[in-house]
Amino acid sequence: RVNEILEMIDLGAMAKRRARRLTADQKQKISLGRGLVRNDVNAILFDEPLTVIDPHMKWVLRSQLKRLHRQFGFTMVYVTHDQTEALTFADKVVVMYDGQIVQIGTPAELFERPSHTFVGYFIGSPGMNVLPVSLNGAQAKIGDQTIALSSAPDVNVGAKTELGIRPEFISLGRDGMPVSITKVEDLGRQKVVRSSFAGQPLTIVVPEDGEIPADPRVTFDPRAIGIYADSWRVGTGA
């Protein structure tokens, strides 16, 4: 079992060496191996185990941990600040903010329906747009622009109200509300467009071959709109 784990974490050739002679990332792998070598445990707890490991080995170990989880059924609790690790590794994600659990759900649920603005900001790259709004029934007003909602959110008087929408659910084209583009980041498979909308910063994700018109305008997918009161989701435009 020891030899099997050493091979899995790519330390088989160093089996006879003492841990104190290893590099920082190799010591991290040893700690990981010590947690995996026993097969009589109910749960394995990981506290940022891949922090100092090089990116390629991090991807390999993450895949192997996923395989072990499926093969042996261990309960694994994995703490990380890396959203990619959380979304690719976990079946269920717990997001904490300021010492409080703000959402528990699948990666898809956290991406599509963030229950707190921090979840929208933290999950996703780039994160969710959060825009201050004033509400009038089923209408959200951002600066001089008005966005129609399908229903009036139930918001307490005096609450700070915001509209959240992910960059992927904003369409950039020739129709809709005017925006002013400030920067375009070409990432190959997609473009990240930084813009100003009704006096607020707005990030838009455009497909690789997507057009950026001379007179740019945007439309929001109403199914992807979330309304937040004091940072907590209270309703959507769906």
N, C-alpha and C positions, 0 to 999 in steps of 0.2 A: 504493500500500500504506500509506503514512504517513497519507494522508487517510482511508482506510478505518478504520485503527486509532484515529485521533483521533475519528472519529464514534462508534466503538464505545464509547469511554470518555468520551463526552459532552464533548469538548474541541474540537470542530470550529471553534467560533466564536472560539477563542483560539489558532488555529494560528500567528498572526504574533507572539504575545507570547513573551517570554523566560521560561524556567522559573523563574528566581529571583523573578519578580514574582507567582508564583502562590501560592495558599494551601497549607497543609500537605496537605490531602486531594487537591488538584489535583496537587501534586508527586508524591504517591503514585501517582496515576493515570498520570503521565508515566513513572515507573519501570516500572509495569506495561506501558505501551505499548512501551517500549524492549525489554522481554522478548518481546513478542508480534510485533513488526514484522518480525523476521527469519523466513524460512521455510526456512532451510537448517541448522537445528539438530537435534540428536538428542534433547535434553532441555531442558526449561525448569524452572528451580528457583525456587520462590516461598518467600520467608521472611516470613510474615504480611503479605501485600501489601495486605490490605483493612482493616488495623487502624484507621486514622483516617478511613475513608470513612463517610459517613452511611448509616444502615441500609437505606434504599430503594436507593441506588446500589450498596451492597454486594450486595444480592440480585440486582440487574440484572447486575452484573459477574460474579458467581458463575455465573449462568445462561449468560452469554455464554462464559465460560471452559469450561464443560461442553460447550457446542455446538462450540467450536473444537477441543476435545479429540477429540470424536467425528468432526468433519469432516476434520481434518488428521492425526489419529493421533499427535500429539506425546506423548512421555512427559513427564508433569508431576509433579514432586515438590513437594508443597505443605505447608509447615510452619504449624501453627496451634494456638492454645490454645482455639479456639472449637469445641466439639464439634459444633455445628450445621453449621458449615462442613465439618468432617471427614466427617460422616455423609451430608450431602447431595451433596457434591462428589466424593468419592472412590469408586473401584471397589474399592480395597483400602486398609485403614488400618493404619498401624504406630503402636502406642501405646508411648511410652517413659516410664519412671519411674526417677528417680534415676540417669540416664545409662545405663539398661539397657532393651533391648527386652523388653517383657513379653507382647505379643501382636501377631500379624499376622493379619488376616482381613478379611472383608467387614463392612460395618456391621451386617448381621443377625447374623453370628457373634459380634461383639463385644457386641451387646446380649443375645443369648440365652444365650451360654456364655462369660462372662468368664473368662479363664484366671488372672487375678490380681485381688485385691480392689480394687486401684487402678483397673483397667479398669471394674469394676462401679460404682465410685464416680464416675469421671470421665465415662463414657458413660451417658447417660440423665438425664432431669430430671423428677422427683428421682432421685437415684442409687440404687444397690442397697442394700438393708438388709444389714448385716453384723453378725451376732449371735454372741457367744462361746458355744460349746457344749462339752459333754463327750460323748464317744462311747462307746457300749456295743454293739458289734456293729453291727447295722443300726438302731440307735436313736440319735437326737440329743437330748440333754437341755439345755433352756434354762431355767434357774431351776427352777421346779416343774412345767414342762411338758415332755412327751416327744413327739417327732415321729418317726414311723416312716419309715425309708428302705427302698428296695427291695433294697438290698445293703449290705454292710458296707464302708465305704471303707478303703483301704489307707493307713494313717497311721503314721508312725514314732512310737515312744514318746517322749513329752516335747514333741512339736510343739504349737504353739498352734493350736487347732482352732476354726473358725468356720463358721457357716452363712450362705450368701448367697442372698437371694431379692429379686427386683425388686418394687417396690410394685404394679406392674400385675398380678402373679400371686398377689396375696393377695385373698381374698374376705372382705368384711365383711358379716356377717349375724347371724342368730339362733342359728346352730349353730357348733360348734367350740370353740376355746380363748378364754378371756376376755381382753379388752383394756380399757384405760382411755384414753378419748379426751381429749387435752389441747387440741387445736386443729383447726379445720377451715378450710382455705383454698379458697374457691370461685373456680375459674379459668374458669368459664363452661362449657366443654365437659366439664370433669371437676372433681372435688373432691379435694384432697390432704388426707388425714386424718393428723394427727400423733397418735401414741398411745404408751402404755407397755404392753409385753408382757413378762410374767415379769421385770419389773424392768429391761427394756432398751427404748430408744427404737425405735419401729417406724413406718415411713411406709407408708401404704396409698393407692392411687389408686382412687377410686370414680367410676363414670360420673355424668354430669350429673344424671340422674334417679334415681341410686342411693339406697337407703334407708340412713339411719344410725339403727339401733335404739337404744332406751333401754338395753338390756342387750347391748352389742356383743360379738360374738365373731368370731374369724377362722379361716379354713382356708387352708393353703398348697397351691398346685398342686404335687404331688410331682415333676412333670416339669420344673419350673422351679427346683428346689432345687439349689444347688451346695455342696459341702463343701470347705473350704479348710484347708490345713495350712501354717502359717508364710506365709500370704497367697497360696499357690499352690493352684489347683484340683486336687483329687485324686479327686473322684467326685461323683455326683449322686444324687438320690433317684429318678431315672428308671430 
